[in-house]
Each structure stands twice: as structure tokens, then as C-alpha cells.
Amino acid sequence: MIQELDNVVLTVDLPQFGLASGDIGTVVMLHASGKGYEVEFVTLDGETIAVTSLLAAQVRPILHKEIAHVRRVAA
């Protein structure tokens, strides 16, 4: 089960925030016992891009043997 401060992977695109499926965020709050999450997305140099509420189906835990990939945030 995903907990506060866990890193999670976005499973959908969120173009309104410049976010894409596969982006990594940090859970900053649980909603309704894990039915949703408040997730913060930050650039590698520390700039917060978005803090948004997401349904559990819109994120997933990071899996074993996954590797991060760098991309520029969409304008």
C-alpha cells in the first residue's frame, strides 16, 4: 500500500501541469484511506511543478529494477 512520503509513478498524462505518464512524484497526503493521494512533482533541481490530488488509479508504486529517465517539463 502506498504511504505518505512514498515516491510514486504517474500512470496518466496531466497536460495542464506539464506532466506525463511515467513522471515520479512524492505522496504528501493520503485521501480516504488510500483511495486518493496528494502528490508533489518536483524537477531534479528542486522546483515544484505541481501539487495535485490524484485517484489511486492515476499513480502506482515504483517497481523493482525500474530506472528514472530525464525529460524537460512541457511549457
C-alpha positions, 0 to 999 in steps of 0.5 A: 500500500502506498504511504505518505512520503512514498515516491510514486509513478504517474500512470496518466498524462496531466497536460495542464501541469506539464506532466506525463505518464511515467513522471515520479512524484512524492505522496504528501497526503493520503485521501480516504484511506488510500483511495486518493493521494496528494502528490508533489512533482518536483524537477531534479533541481528542486522546483515544484511543478505541481501539487495535485490530488490524484485517484489511486488509479492515476499513480502506482508504486515504483517497481523493482529494477525500474530506472528514472529517465530525464525529460524537460517539463512541457511549457 
